[in-house]
Amino acid sequence: MVWAQKFQNEFGAARKPFVETIATPNHADSHYSVGQTATLQITARQGGQPLNGVTLRYRVGKEMFLPAEADSTTFVDGEATITLGTMQEPGFLACQYEFSTADGKAWHDLVKVAFSPEQIETFTPNPRDFDAFWQKALKDARKVPFDAEYHPVPDATDEQLETQLVHLRVGKEKWIYGMLTRPKDGKKHPVVLCPPGAGSTKVLPSDLFGNMDMIYMKIEIHDNDPRIPDEEYNSMRAKKCDGYMRRGMESKETYYYKDVYVGCARALDFLCSLPDWDGKNAIVTGGSQGGALTIITAALNEKATLCAAFYPALCDLTGFLHQRAGGWPKFFSVFYKDSRIDIPNDQATETLQYFDVVNFARRLTVPTFMSWGYNDDTCSPTSVWSAWNVITAPKTKDITPTSGHWRFPVSQQRCLDWMKNHQK
C-alpha cells in the first residue's frame, strides 16, 4: 500500500481503467416491444488495444432468473455479440457477462433490456379497507405529541445554517432521529423530508437543501442514536435491526413497517409545524427504501406537495411468487438474505398488500418525479415500472438504462431542477 501511494505520487494516477468495456443493445434506448429480438454488442479494449481471442462467458434470462449454466463466445477485434432473444410478455431480460484478461483479472457486468415496460402490471391486490386502515393508523399517531428533543450540532452550524439532531416521538411507542438543517435568515422556507435507505445508517448533516433556502431533515427510522461511537453503534444495529423487514408480518397490525410508514408521515407533520415553514411547500425525497417511504409519505400525508423518489424498494412484493422479479427485499425468492419468509406464504401476502408501494402509488395526487436505472439488481426495474404504471398524478420519469442501484449526478440535478420548478 505504501509503495502504491509513492508510485501514484511520483507518476500520477491512471485516468482510465486499463480494460475498458461498453455494452450496446441494438435498440439504443434499451426498449423493445414484446416479440422483438434484442442483441448486445460488447466492446472491450485493453490499454487501447482491442481484445482478440478472449473468451466471453454470459448468462441470459428473465431478470433475476438467470440460468446456472453459461454460454460463451470470443472477442474478435475487440467485439463480441450476444443474442438476448425476446420476451412474450412485458418485462426485462438480463445478461450477466464476464471475461478474464491475460493477467488473470476478471471483468464482469450486468445489462438489462426492457420489453413493453409501459404494459407491466402489478400482482398486488388493492384491499377494500386499505384507506380505512391507514387513515386510522395515522389518526391514532397524530394523537401523540412529538415530545421533540433538540441537540445542537456545532460542527454543522454557521452564520447561514443551523443544524440540530432531533429526537421525535412519532407514534405511541415509536421514536425516530432526524438531522435538521434550517436557514438562519429569519424567513419562511419550504421543507424537505428525506427518509432513509435500508438498514440503519447514522444520519449526518448536509447543507445541500439548506443552501437552496430549504429546511431539510434526514431521518433514521429505528431509533438508533447517531451520537453513539461507531463500534457500539454497529453492534447495536446488528442486533436491533437484523431482519426488521419481516418482523411482525403475521398481521398488518403488528408488521414492523406499520409504525415506520406512519412515523414518516408524522415526521413531515413535524416539519410543517415549524414556525419557519412557508406553509406551502412540503417535499419528500429519498432512494431505495427511502424512495419507497417517499411515495408512502406523499400518499399518506395530505400536507405533502411534491414526491421525488429514486429506485423505490417494496414495489410489487409478490412478484417472485409469479416467477417475475419483485422489489426489495425480494420476498419469496431464494437467493437473497433478506428475502426469507418465516410464516406461510398466504399469511404473508395477506399482510404485504397493505404495505406494497404499488398501492400507495395508486393514491398519489401530488406531482411526482421518479428516477431509476435498468441494471439494478436490488430494486428490479420490473417492480419499479409496476408502481410507475399505476400513478395517475402528474408525473415525470428519469430513466438512465446503464445505472444500477445508484444515480448519476445528472439525475440528481434534474430532480433538484424539477423541485425548483414545481414549488408553489
C-alpha positions as CSV (number, residue, x, y, z in Angstrom):
1,M,0.0,0.0,0.0
2,V,2.8,2.4,0.9
3,W,4.6,1.6,-2.4
4,A,1.4,2.2,-4.4
5,Q,1.0,5.6,-2.8
6,K,4.6,6.5,-3.6
7,F,4.1,5.3,-7.2
8,Q,1.0,7.4,-7.6
9,N,2.5,10.5,-6.1
10,E,5.5,10.2,-8.4
11,F,4.0,9.1,-11.7
12,G,0.3,10.2,-11.3
13,A,-2.9,8.1,-11.1
14,A,-4.3,6.4,-14.2
15,R,-7.1,8.4,-15.7
16,K,-8.8,5.4,-17.3
17,P,-9.2,1.8,-16.4
18,F,-6.7,-0.4,-18.3
19,V,-9.5,-2.5,-19.6
20,E,-12.5,-0.5,-21.0
21,T,-15.8,-2.1,-21.9
22,I,-19.1,-0.9,-23.3
23,A,-22.2,-2.9,-23.8
24,T,-24.5,-1.6,-26.6
25,P,-28.0,-3.0,-27.2
26,N,-29.3,-2.9,-30.8
27,H,-32.0,-0.6,-29.6
28,A,-30.2,2.5,-28.3
29,D,-32.8,3.2,-25.5
30,S,-32.8,-0.4,-24.3
31,H,-36.5,-0.6,-25.1
32,Y,-38.2,-3.3,-27.2
33,S,-41.7,-4.4,-28.0
34,V,-42.8,-7.8,-26.9
35,G,-41.7,-10.2,-29.7
36,Q,-38.8,-8.2,-30.9
37,T,-35.3,-9.7,-30.8
38,A,-32.6,-8.0,-28.7
39,T,-28.8,-8.3,-29.2
40,L,-26.0,-7.0,-27.2
41,Q,-22.6,-5.9,-28.6
42,I,-19.7,-6.0,-26.1
43,T,-16.7,-3.9,-27.0
44,A,-13.5,-4.4,-24.9
45,R,-10.1,-2.7,-25.2
46,Q,-7.0,-3.3,-23.1
47,G,-4.7,-0.3,-22.9
48,G,-6.4,0.9,-26.0
49,Q,-5.8,-2.3,-27.9
50,P,-8.9,-4.4,-28.9
51,L,-9.1,-7.8,-27.2
52,N,-8.7,-10.8,-29.5
53,G,-9.3,-14.5,-28.8
54,V,-10.5,-13.8,-25.2
55,T,-13.5,-15.9,-24.2
56,L,-16.6,-14.1,-23.1
57,R,-18.9,-16.1,-20.8
58,Y,-22.5,-15.0,-20.4
59,R,-25.9,-16.0,-19.0
60,V,-29.2,-14.6,-20.4
61,G,-32.6,-15.0,-18.9
62,K,-35.6,-13.2,-17.3
63,E,-34.5,-10.6,-14.8
64,M,-33.3,-12.3,-11.6
65,F,-34.0,-15.7,-13.1
66,L,-30.7,-16.3,-14.9
67,P,-29.7,-19.9,-15.8
68,A,-27.0,-21.6,-13.9
69,E,-25.0,-22.6,-17.0
70,A,-23.2,-20.0,-19.0
71,D,-22.8,-19.8,-22.8
72,S,-19.7,-18.3,-24.4
73,T,-18.3,-16.5,-27.4
74,T,-15.0,-14.9,-28.3
75,F,-13.8,-11.4,-28.8
76,V,-12.7,-10.6,-32.4
77,D,-11.1,-7.2,-33.0
78,G,-12.4,-6.1,-29.6
79,E,-16.0,-7.0,-30.2
80,A,-18.4,-9.9,-29.3
81,T,-22.1,-10.1,-30.0
82,I,-24.7,-11.8,-27.7
83,T,-28.2,-12.7,-28.8
84,L,-30.5,-12.0,-25.9
85,G,-33.7,-13.2,-27.6
86,T,-37.1,-11.8,-26.9
87,M,-40.0,-12.0,-24.4
88,Q,-43.6,-12.8,-25.0
89,E,-44.9,-10.7,-22.1
90,P,-43.9,-7.3,-20.7
91,G,-40.7,-7.4,-18.5
92,F,-36.9,-7.4,-18.6
93,L,-34.3,-9.7,-19.9
94,A,-30.9,-9.7,-18.2
95,C,-27.4,-10.6,-19.3
96,Q,-24.6,-11.3,-16.9
97,Y,-21.2,-11.4,-18.7
98,E,-17.6,-11.8,-17.7
99,F,-14.2,-12.4,-19.1
100,S,-10.6,-12.7,-17.9
101,T,-7.5,-11.0,-19.3
102,A,-4.1,-12.5,-19.6
103,D,-3.1,-11.2,-16.2
104,G,-5.8,-13.2,-14.6
105,K,-8.0,-10.3,-13.7
106,A,-11.8,-10.8,-14.2
107,W,-14.1,-8.3,-15.6
108,H,-17.9,-8.5,-15.5
109,D,-21.1,-6.5,-15.8
110,L,-24.9,-6.8,-15.8
111,V,-27.1,-5.4,-18.6
112,K,-30.9,-5.5,-18.8
113,V,-33.2,-4.5,-21.6
114,A,-37.0,-3.7,-21.4
115,F,-39.9,-5.3,-23.3
116,S,-43.0,-3.1,-23.4
117,P,-42.4,-1.9,-19.8
118,E,-45.3,0.5,-20.0
119,Q,-47.6,-2.6,-20.0
120,I,-46.1,-4.2,-16.9
121,E,-49.0,-4.8,-14.4
122,T,-48.7,-5.4,-10.7
123,F,-49.6,-8.7,-9.0
124,T,-50.6,-6.8,-5.8
125,P,-54.3,-6.7,-4.9
126,N,-55.9,-3.4,-3.8
127,P,-57.6,-4.2,-0.4
128,R,-61.1,-2.6,0.1
129,D,-60.2,-1.5,3.6
130,F,-56.7,-0.1,2.6
131,D,-57.6,3.6,3.1
132,A,-59.6,3.0,6.3
133,F,-56.7,1.0,7.8
134,W,-54.1,3.7,7.1
135,Q,-56.4,6.6,7.9
136,K,-57.0,5.1,11.4
137,A,-53.3,4.4,11.9
138,L,-52.3,8.0,11.1
139,K,-55.2,9.4,13.1
140,D,-54.1,7.4,16.2
141,A,-50.5,8.5,15.8
142,R,-51.5,12.2,15.5
143,K,-52.9,12.0,19.0
144,V,-49.4,11.5,20.4
145,P,-47.3,14.6,21.0
146,F,-43.9,14.9,19.3
147,D,-42.1,15.5,22.7
148,A,-39.2,16.8,20.5
149,E,-35.7,16.8,22.0
150,Y,-33.2,19.1,20.2
151,H,-29.5,18.6,20.4
152,P,-27.1,21.1,18.8
153,V,-24.6,20.1,16.1
154,P,-22.0,22.8,16.4
155,D,-19.7,21.5,13.7
156,A,-22.5,21.8,11.1
157,T,-23.8,25.2,12.3
158,D,-22.5,28.5,11.0
159,E,-23.8,32.0,10.3
160,Q,-26.1,30.8,7.5
161,L,-27.4,27.4,8.7
162,E,-28.3,25.9,12.0
163,T,-28.1,22.1,12.4
164,Q,-29.7,20.1,15.2
165,L,-30.2,16.4,16.0
166,V,-33.9,15.9,16.8
167,H,-35.4,13.0,18.7
168,L,-39.1,12.7,17.8
169,R,-42.0,10.6,19.1
170,V,-44.0,9.7,16.0
171,G,-46.3,7.1,17.5
172,K,-47.4,5.6,20.8
173,E,-44.3,3.5,21.1
174,K,-42.3,4.8,18.1
175,W,-39.4,7.3,18.1
176,I,-37.0,8.4,15.4
177,Y,-33.9,10.6,15.0
178,G,-33.6,13.3,12.4
179,M,-30.8,15.6,11.4
180,L,-32.5,19.0,10.9
181,T,-30.9,21.9,9.0
182,R,-32.5,25.3,8.8
183,P,-31.5,28.6,7.2
184,K,-30.9,31.3,9.8
185,D,-32.2,34.3,7.8
186,G,-35.5,34.7,9.7
187,K,-37.6,33.9,6.6
188,K,-40.1,31.3,5.7
189,H,-38.9,28.2,3.7
190,P,-40.1,25.0,2.0
191,V,-39.5,21.8,4.0
192,V,-37.8,18.7,2.6
193,L,-38.1,15.3,4.3
194,C,-35.6,12.6,3.4
195,P,-36.4,9.0,4.6
196,P,-33.5,6.5,4.8
197,G,-32.4,3.6,2.7
198,A,-32.5,0.1,4.1
199,G,-30.7,-1.0,7.2
200,S,-29.6,1.6,9.8
201,T,-27.0,4.3,9.0
202,K,-26.2,7.2,11.1
203,V,-27.9,10.4,10.0
204,L,-25.3,13.0,9.1
205,P,-25.5,16.8,8.5
206,S,-26.0,18.1,5.0
207,D,-26.0,21.6,3.7
208,L,-27.4,20.9,0.2
209,F,-31.0,21.9,0.7
210,G,-30.1,24.5,3.3
211,N,-28.0,26.3,0.7
212,M,-31.1,26.1,-1.6
213,D,-33.1,28.0,1.1
214,M,-35.0,25.0,2.3
215,I,-35.5,23.3,5.7
216,Y,-34.2,19.8,5.5
217,M,-34.4,16.7,7.7
218,K,-32.9,13.3,7.0
219,I,-34.3,10.7,9.4
220,E,-33.4,7.3,10.8
221,I,-36.3,5.0,11.4
222,H,-35.1,2.6,14.1
223,D,-34.5,5.0,17.0
224,N,-30.7,4.4,16.8
225,D,-28.8,7.4,18.4
226,P,-26.1,8.6,15.9
227,R,-24.1,10.1,18.8
228,I,-23.0,6.6,19.9
229,P,-19.4,5.7,18.9
230,D,-19.3,3.8,15.6
231,E,-18.2,0.5,17.0
232,E,-21.0,0.5,19.6
233,Y,-23.5,1.7,17.0
234,N,-22.6,-1.0,14.6
235,S,-23.0,-3.7,17.2
236,M,-26.3,-2.2,18.3
237,R,-27.8,-2.0,14.8
238,A,-26.7,-5.5,14.0
239,K,-28.7,-6.8,17.0
240,K,-31.6,-4.4,16.8
241,C,-32.3,-4.2,13.1
242,D,-31.5,-7.7,11.7
243,G,-34.5,-8.9,9.8
244,Y,-36.7,-5.9,10.6
245,M,-38.3,-6.1,7.2
246,R,-40.1,-9.3,8.0
247,R,-40.6,-8.7,11.7
248,G,-44.3,-9.0,12.8
249,M,-45.5,-9.9,9.3
250,E,-48.2,-12.2,10.8
251,S,-50.6,-9.3,10.7
252,K,-51.0,-5.9,9.2
253,E,-51.4,-4.6,12.8
254,T,-48.1,-6.0,14.0
255,Y,-45.9,-5.6,11.0
256,Y,-42.8,-3.5,11.7
257,Y,-43.3,-1.2,8.8
258,K,-46.7,0.0,10.1
259,D,-45.1,2.3,12.7
260,V,-42.4,3.2,10.2
261,Y,-44.8,4.3,7.5
262,V,-46.9,6.3,9.9
263,G,-43.7,7.6,11.6
264,C,-42.5,9.1,8.3
265,A,-45.9,10.8,7.8
266,R,-45.6,12.2,11.3
267,A,-42.0,13.4,10.6
268,L,-43.5,15.5,7.7
269,D,-46.1,16.8,10.2
270,F,-43.3,17.9,12.4
271,L,-41.5,19.8,9.7
272,C,-44.8,21.5,8.8
273,S,-45.2,22.5,12.4
274,L,-42.0,24.6,12.4
275,P,-42.6,28.4,12.6
276,D,-40.2,29.0,9.6
277,W,-42.1,26.6,7.2
278,D,-43.5,28.7,4.3
279,G,-46.9,27.0,4.7
280,K,-47.0,26.0,1.0
281,N,-44.2,23.5,0.1
282,A,-43.6,20.1,1.7
283,I,-41.3,17.9,-0.3
284,V,-40.4,14.3,0.3
285,T,-37.4,12.6,-1.4
286,G,-35.3,9.5,-1.0
287,G,-33.8,6.5,-2.7
288,S,-34.3,2.7,-2.4
289,Q,-36.2,2.0,0.9
290,G,-36.1,5.8,1.2
291,G,-37.7,6.0,-2.3
292,A,-40.5,3.7,-1.1
293,L,-41.0,5.7,2.1
294,T,-41.1,8.9,-0.1
295,I,-44.1,7.6,-2.1
296,I,-45.8,6.2,1.0
297,T,-45.4,9.5,2.9
298,A,-46.6,11.6,0.0
299,A,-49.6,9.3,-0.3
300,L,-50.4,9.2,3.4
301,N,-49.9,12.8,4.4
302,E,-52.1,15.4,2.9
303,K,-49.5,18.1,3.6
304,A,-47.1,16.7,1.0
305,T,-46.9,18.8,-2.2
306,L,-44.1,17.1,-4.1
307,C,-42.8,13.5,-4.3
308,A,-39.3,12.7,-5.7
309,A,-38.4,9.0,-5.5
310,F,-35.3,7.2,-6.7
311,Y,-35.4,3.5,-7.5
312,P,-38.0,2.7,-4.9
313,A,-38.0,-0.5,-2.9
314,L,-41.0,-2.5,-1.7
315,C,-42.8,-2.5,-5.1
316,D,-44.8,-5.5,-6.3
317,L,-43.7,-7.6,-3.4
318,T,-45.3,-10.9,-4.5
319,G,-43.6,-10.8,-7.9
320,F,-41.4,-13.9,-7.2
321,L,-44.5,-16.0,-6.4
322,H,-45.4,-15.4,-10.1
323,Q,-42.0,-16.2,-11.5
324,R,-41.2,-12.5,-12.0
325,A,-38.8,-10.2,-10.3
326,G,-40.3,-8.4,-7.3
327,G,-38.9,-5.5,-5.4
328,W,-36.6,-5.4,-2.4
329,P,-36.5,-7.2,0.0
330,K,-37.2,-9.8,-2.8
331,F,-39.6,-11.8,-0.6
332,F,-40.4,-15.3,-1.8
333,S,-37.1,-15.6,-3.8
334,V,-34.4,-18.0,-2.7
335,F,-31.2,-16.1,-3.4
336,Y,-31.2,-13.0,-1.1
337,K,-30.6,-13.0,2.7
338,D,-33.4,-10.6,3.5
339,S,-36.0,-12.5,1.4
340,R,-36.8,-15.2,3.9
341,I,-40.4,-15.5,5.0
342,D,-41.0,-17.2,8.3
343,I,-44.7,-17.7,8.0
344,P,-47.0,-19.3,5.4
345,N,-47.0,-17.5,2.0
346,D,-50.7,-16.9,2.1
347,Q,-50.5,-15.2,5.5
348,A,-47.5,-13.1,4.3
349,T,-49.3,-12.0,1.1
350,E,-52.4,-11.0,3.1
351,T,-50.2,-8.6,5.2
352,L,-48.0,-7.3,2.4
353,Q,-50.8,-6.0,0.2
354,Y,-51.3,-3.2,2.8
355,F,-47.6,-2.3,2.6
356,D,-46.8,-2.6,-1.1
357,V,-45.7,0.7,-2.6
358,V,-47.9,0.0,-5.6
359,N,-51.0,0.6,-3.5
360,F,-49.6,3.9,-2.3
361,A,-48.5,4.9,-5.8
362,R,-52.2,4.4,-6.9
363,R,-53.2,7.1,-4.4
364,L,-50.6,9.8,-5.2
365,T,-52.2,13.1,-6.0
366,V,-49.2,15.4,-6.0
367,P,-46.6,16.0,-8.8
368,T,-44.2,13.0,-8.8
369,F,-40.6,12.7,-10.1
370,M,-39.2,9.2,-10.3
371,S,-35.7,8.1,-11.4
372,W,-34.3,4.6,-11.9
373,G,-31.9,2.5,-13.9
374,Y,-32.2,-0.8,-15.6
375,N,-29.1,-2.6,-14.4
376,D,-30.4,-2.6,-10.8
377,D,-30.4,-6.0,-9.1
378,T,-31.6,-4.7,-5.8
379,C,-34.8,-2.9,-6.7
380,S,-35.7,-4.5,-10.0
381,P,-36.8,-2.2,-12.9
382,T,-39.8,-4.6,-13.4
383,S,-41.1,-3.8,-9.9
384,V,-40.4,-0.1,-10.3
385,W,-42.3,0.0,-13.6
386,S,-45.3,-1.7,-11.9
387,A,-45.5,1.2,-9.5
388,W,-44.9,3.9,-12.1
389,N,-47.6,2.5,-14.3
390,V,-50.4,2.9,-11.7
391,I,-49.6,6.6,-10.9
392,T,-52.3,8.9,-12.1
393,A,-50.9,12.1,-10.6
394,P,-48.8,14.4,-12.8
395,K,-45.5,12.5,-13.2
396,T,-42.0,12.9,-14.6
397,K,-39.6,10.0,-15.1
398,D,-35.9,10.0,-15.4
399,I,-34.6,6.6,-16.7
400,T,-30.8,6.0,-17.2
401,P,-30.7,2.4,-18.5
402,T,-27.0,1.9,-17.7
403,S,-27.3,2.8,-14.0
404,G,-27.8,0.2,-11.3
405,H,-28.8,0.8,-7.7
406,W,-27.3,4.3,-7.7
407,R,-27.8,7.5,-9.6
408,F,-25.8,9.7,-11.9
409,P,-25.2,13.3,-10.7
410,V,-27.2,14.5,-13.7
411,S,-30.3,12.6,-12.4
412,Q,-29.9,14.3,-9.0
413,Q,-29.6,17.7,-10.7
414,R,-32.7,17.0,-12.8
415,C,-34.6,16.2,-9.6
416,L,-33.4,19.5,-7.9
417,D,-34.4,21.5,-11.0
418,W,-37.8,19.8,-11.1
419,M,-38.3,20.6,-7.4
420,K,-37.5,24.2,-8.0
421,N,-39.8,24.5,-11.0
422,H,-42.7,22.8,-9.2
423,Q,-42.7,24.7,-5.9
424,K,-45.7,26.9,-5.2
